[in-house]
Amino acid sequence: MKTAFLAVVVVGTSLVAVGPLPANSAPPPRDGTFRTGPALAPACTGVPIGTTDDAAAIVDEAPAGTTFCFSAGLHRISAPIHPKANQVLASDRGAVLTGSVRLTRWSPSNSTGLSRAWVTTGALPPAYPQTGQCEDNQANICYLREQVFRDGDHLTRVASRDKVASGTFYADYAANAVYLGDSPYGHTIEMSSTPTAIEPGGNNVIVRGLTIEHFATPPQGGAIVLGLGWHVYANDIRWNHAVGAMLINADNAVLEQNRIHDNGQLGVGQYSTLKGTISANDVSGNNTDGFWIADWESGGIKTTWSSGGSVSGNLIADNLGIGLWSDAYDDSRTFADNQIVDNAADGIRYEIGRNGVIEDNVVSGNGFGTGRGSGTSLWDGGGINVNTSSNVQVRDNVVANNVNGIAIQSRTRGSGPWGPNVLRDIVVSGNQVTMRGGTAATGMVQNSGAAIPAGEVTMNDNSYILDSLSAERFQKAGQWYTAKQWQSTGQDTSSLFTLGKAVLDPTGILTILPES
């Protein structure tokens, strides 16, 4: 059995280990020592691309297999780059690819009864239809792609001119006008404009050492889109409107050692990909533009309609949404050795999939978002949430101080390519689960039309750290149970129940302190 954590119980003045020692691979630390991004890129030798060059045209005119070296500085990308087979797009000098344009020709806008603002015209595209789902489903402005930055700082979009204030902007598409709540004079004002930085033109492309920012990606669209056999590593992908990096029909692609942060909707997305690898990335602080936190495609990493491959060794932190989400017909996926911490919704959600393995992750502090559709019941999820899936192994994870521990959900979800979507053959074993306070629980919930047959969920050989052995921390089909009562249902009969509280240090080491 491979495990990736060490738990320590303090008994008097002695330390007693109750979890195995770390294995060769372990979740990445959150203490600032986890290295990702352009500093890891090797030297580049090839065709130079300068800051004033038309990068898309240069790449298009070169033969397959060419290596391109972007010079230091800001490269304004006015059209997506489509690399040919075996081409390399790289930098070892701090190249920044931006999809923004500068906004100039500002004038004061001092309408009676409205706050002071500044306006420029002529920069916006025509209005376009809404897609995606917003946290604020009244204003519904999260889908609008054009972000605005003042000296590199991301400004918050507001829904109307009268709401413009310091730190905000309003885009009036009918009037083709952008209003700013802070003086633009003496400052660089930029607006994201180009929809995508890099997208497939050929297979087996390498992208490394670049900063990719300020692209006006539509909801569910990536600033960089990986294709078949691509290797994208050691990049900084940030402040794009929707998704940082997307794998679409990207069989055997590898996305690794990137820093993917502060994107408007989602850090990483994957769709219809066989044996894709998402590994050793820092995916943090995504969903800056107000997409629905609890139950739409926002947050850290989401994969769908994919088979094989893994999401492993990533730091997934502080995203406004689900940390790591497998949704809709993922098959034979492995989520392992990730540290998933302080995300607003579930730490891990495995939904309408099959043959999944969730192992050796450290999952802590997730699910405390309070937005639309959020809550604290097992229906709302927890550290790990298995939803209407089959043959899923949840093993050897540290699950500490989440809104709930491990939630097993059986919902009425219709049928799909494998027949009826049902919850079957779920095994939860070898996990360390800490639950304290409020309604924190582990267990099973079910719809009236989706009852869980006996024997389809097995929970055993787990360690539970509780605030009280008499607290009802376990649930099955609407009934609440203490630890002893829970064992009488046939679950966790060989598991350990102890009193204490979990303290998880930034390196992922869990210390269990005795109840004071």
N, C-alpha and C positions, 0 to 999 in steps of 0.2 A: 504494500500500500504506500503510495507516494503522498506525502503531506508537506505543507509549506508553512507551518506555523508552530509556535511554541506558546502554550498557555502556562501561567505560573499562579498557583494559589499560595497566598501568604497564610501560614498557620503559626500563630505566635510570632516567633522570630525566624522561623524556618521557611524556606521556599520549596514547594512541592510541585513538580511538573505534572500536569494532568493531560497534556497534549504531547505529541511526538516532536522530536527535534526537527529543525528546518531541513528540507530536502535541498537538492542541488539548485532547483529553481524555486523562487519565492515571490510573492507579490512585491512590487516596487515600493520603496519607501516614499513617504510624503514629507520628508525633512529637508528637502532642497538638494539632496545628493543624487536624485534620479536624473540622468542626463539624456536629453533629447534635443532635437533641433539642428540648425545649420552648423553648429560648432563641431558636430560629429562627421560632417561630410569630408571626403578626401579631396586632394588637389584635383584641379580640372585642367586638362590640356585638350584643346580643340578649336573649333571655329569661334572667334569672339563675337559677342553681341553687346553693343554699347547701349547706353541709356537712351540715345536718340534714334536708334535703329528700329525698323519695323520687324519685331521679333517673329511674328506669324509669317511674314513673307519670306524672311531668311530661312526659317525652318522648312517652309513649303518648297523652296527652290533647291534644297540640298538633297542628296541621295539618302536612301535608307542606310542606317548604321553610323551616321554622322554624330559626333559629339559636339555640343554647343556649350560655351562657357560664358555665362552672363557676367558682365562687369559689375563692380561695386556701384551702388546708387539706386535711384528710383527709375524703374522701367514702366512707363505707362502703356498698358496693353489695351489696345483699342479693338482688337478682334481676337477670338479664341485661337490658341496655338494647337495645331493638329500634327503631332510628331508622327513620322513614318516608322516602320518596323525597325527595331533595334537602335533607334536614336536615343541619345542621352541629352537631357536638359539639366544643366548643372551650374553651380557657382561655388567657389571657395572664398569669395570676397565679400559676402554680405549683400547679394543682389536682392532687391525688393521688387516683386511684380505686383503692380496695383491696377485695379480696374476702375479707379476713380478719375474724375476730371476736376479741374480747379473751377470754382465759382468766383466770378469777379463782377464788376459793374453793380455794386450794391448801392442802395439809396435808403434813407430813413423811411419808415412807414409808421406814421404817428396819427392813426385814425382816432377820432374822438371816442372816448370810453374804452379804448383798448390799450393794453400795455405796449410799451415801447418795443419796436422791432425794426429789423432791416430786411429789405426785399431785393431779390434779383429775379429776372425773368428769362425765359427762353431755353432753359436747361433740361426741363423734364420731358419724358416721352409722353405720347398720348395715354389717356387712362386705359386700364386693362382690367379684365375680370378678376374677382377674388378667387383664390385657391387656398387650401389649408384651413386650419382652425386656430383661432386666437384665444388666449386666456381671457381677454376682454372681448366677449362676443357681442357686445353692444357697439363699441366703436369699430371693431373689426378692421384694424389697420395694420396688423402684423404682416400681412402678405405683401405690402408695398415694398418694392425692392431697393429703392434708392435711399441708401443711408447717407447721412451728412456727418462730417468730421471737422472739428475746429482745432487746428494745430495737432491733429492726430487723435484727438479725444472724440469718442463716439457720443453723438447727441441723441437725445430721446425724442422720438417722433410723437407729436400730438395730433388730435383729430380735427382741430379747427383753429382758425386764426386767433380767437379770443383766449385760447389756452396757451399761447406762446409765452414762455418765460425763460429765464436764464437756464442754460443747459438743454434747451429744446429747440425743435424746428417744426415747421408745418409746410407740407407740400400741397399746393393747390393745383391739381392736374388740369382742371377746367380752365384756369387762368394762366397756366404754365408759369407759376410763380413759387419761389421758395422763400419762406420767412424765417428769420433767425432771431433768437432771443438775446443774443450777445453781440456786441459790436464786432463786425468783421474787419475793421480797419486795423492794419498792422498784423493781421493773422492770416494763416493759410486755411481757407475753407475748401473742402473737397466733397464731392458727391460720387458715390459708387454708380457706375454706368455700364461697363462691360459685363455681360452675364456670366462668363466662364473664363478662367485663365487657360486651362489645358484640358483637352478632351481627346478621345481616341481618334487616331488616323491610321495607326498600325499596331502590331502586337509587340510584346517584349520590350517596352520602352522603360527607361530609367529616368527618374526625376529626383534630384537630390540637391541639398544645400540652398534652397530658395526660401524666401519669405513671400507668401501669397496672401494678399489682403485686399479688402475694399472692392470685392466683386459683387455685382447686383444679381446674385443668384436667385431664381424663383424658388418658392417653397418646394422642398424635396430635391432641389438641384444642388450640385456640388461645385465649389470653386475649382477643384481639380477632379476629373472623372477618370478613374482607372479603367483600362481595358485588359484584354487577355494577356496574361503573363507579365504585367507591369510590376515594376519594383519602385516604390515611392518611399524614400527614406530620408531622414535627417533634414526635414523642412519645418518651417514655422508657418502654420496655416491659421489665419486669424482675421477677425472682424469682417467676415463675409456675411451677406444678408441671410442666407439659409444654411446649407450644409457645408462644412469645411471640405471633406473628401468623400467621394461616392465611388463605390465599386459596383458597376453595372455590367452584367454579362462578362465579368472579369475573372474567368476561370484561372486558378493558380496565381493570381495576383498577390503581392505582398505589400502591406502598408505597415511600416515599422519605424520606430525611433523618431517619430514626428511630434512636435508640440502643436496641438490642435485645440485652440482656445478662443473664447469670446466670439464665436460665430452666432449668427442671429437666431438659428433654429436648432441645429444639431451638429455635433462634432463630426461623427462618421456615420455614413449610411452604406448598406450593402443590399443589392437586389439581384436575384437570378444569377448567382455565382457558385461555381463548383470549386471546392477546395481553396477558398480564399483565406488569407492569413492576415489578421490584424493584431500586431504584437508590439509590445514595449513602447507604446505611445503614451504621452501625457494628454489626456482629453479632459479639459477642465473649463468651467465657467461658461458653458454654451447655453444657448437660448437667451440672448440679450435683447431680442426684438419682440418678445411677448407672445410666442406661440403657446398653445394650450399645454400646461404643465402635466396634468394628471393622466391624460389619455390620448394624446396625439403624438406625432413624430417629433418630439423635442427632447433635448437633454444631451446625453453622452454619445452612445453608440446604439444603432438599431440595424438589425439584419432581417431579411425577409426572403422567402422563396429561394433559399440557398441550401446547398448540400455539402456535407463534409467541411473540412477546414476548422479554424479555431479563432477565438478571441482570447489572447493570453498575455500575461505579463504587463498589462496596461495599468496606469494610474488614472482612475475615472472619478473626478472629484468636483463638487460644487456646481454641478449642472442643474439648471432649472427644468427638471424632468426626470425621466427614468435613467439610471446609470447605464445599464446594459440590457438591451431588449431584443429578444428573438420573437418575431411576430409573424404569424401566418406562413405555415408550411415550410419552415426550416426543418431539415432532416439531417441527423447525425452530426450535430454541431457540438463542439467542446468549448466551454467557457472555463478557463483555468488560470490560477496564479495571478489574478487581478486584485488590486486594492481599489475598492469601490466605496467611497466615503462622502457623506454629507450631500447627497443628491436629493432633490426635493420630492421625488416619487420613489418607486421601488428601487432597491439597489440592483437586483437582477430580476427580470421578468422573462419567463419562457412560456409563450402563448401560442396555442394551436400549432404545436410542432410535435416531432417525435424523435426518439432515439438520441436524446440529448444527454450530455454529461456536464454537470456543474460541480467543479471540484477545486479544492485548495485555494479558494478565494478568501480574502478578508473583506467583510461587508459590514460597515458600521455607520451609524448616524444618518441613515437614509429614511425617507418617507415622511418627513415632518413639514412638507409644504402645506399651506393653508388656502390655496386658491380654489378655483372652480372645480368641483368634483373630487377634491381631496377629502380625506377622512382618516379615521384611526381604526376601523374594523378590519377583519381579515379580508373582507371584500375589497378593501382599498389597497391591500398588498402589504409589503413588509420588506425585510432585508432581502429575502428570496421569495419569489412568487411563481409557482407553477400553475398555469391557467389552461385547463382543457387540453392537455397534451398527453402523449402516451410514451411509455418506456423511457422515462427520464430518471437519471441517477443524480441525486443531490448528496454529495459526500465530502467529508473532510474539510468543510468550510468553517471559518470563524464568522459568526453572525452575532454582532454585539451592538446593543443600544440603538436599534432601529425602532420605528414606530410599532412594528410587530417582528416576530422572529421569522418563521418559515410559514408561508401561506399556501395552502393547496386549494385551488378553486375549480369547481366543476360547474360550468355555465352552459346554457343552451345556446350553441353557436352554429347550428345548421350543419351543412355538409360541404365537403371540398373534394380535392382530387383523390384523397385516400378513403372516401366514404364519410360517414357521420363523424363530426368532431366531438370526441368524448375524452374524458379523463380516465386513463387506464395505466396500470403497471408503473406506479411511482414508488421509488425506493429512496428513503431519506436516512442516511446512516453516517456515523463518525463525525458529526458536526458538533461544534461548541456554540451554544445559543444562549445569549444573555438577554433576559427580559425583566424589566423593573418598571413599576409605576404605571398609572393610568390603566388603559385597557390592553396593554401589550400582551400578545398571545402568539401561540403556534398551533396549527391544526388545519381543519378542513371545513370548507363551506360549500354549499351546493344549491343550485336552483331546484325548484319543485319538479321540473322536467328533466333534471340531470343528476339524479341520485347516484351516489358513488357505490358500486357493488362491493360487497364484502371481499376483502383481500386485495383490492386494487391499489391500496395505499399502504405501504409498510414503513414504519418509523421505528428504528432500533439502533442501539449502540451509540446514541448521542449523549452529550453532556450538556445539561441545562443549569445555568447559574441564575438563581431567582432571588427576589427580595424576601419571599416568604414561601415556605412549603405549603402553607394553607391558602395562599392566594390562588385564585382561579386563572391560571395562565394558559390553559389549553382549551381548545374548542373543537367540537365535532357536530356538524349539522345543527347548529343553533344552541347546543348544550355546552355549558361551561364546566370545567373540571379542575380540581387541584391536581398536583402531581400524582398522588396516590390513586385518585379516582381515574385519572387519565390512563394509568397503567391497567386499571381494571377493564378498560375498553379493548385491551389487547395491543395497544400501541406502546412503544418505548418500554417494553417489559424488561429489557436488559440495559436500559440507559441509566445514567447517573444524574441525580438531582442534588445540587448543593446550594448553599446560601452564599451570597456575596455580590460584588459589583465589579464590572469590567472596566478597566482603564487601558485604552489602546494607545500606545505611544506612536509617534510619527513613522517609525520603521515597521509597524505592523505587529509588534510584539504585544500580546494581550496579557495583562496582569489582572488576576482576580483577587480583589481585596475582601477580607471578611466583613460581614455585616457589623456595623458599629452599634 
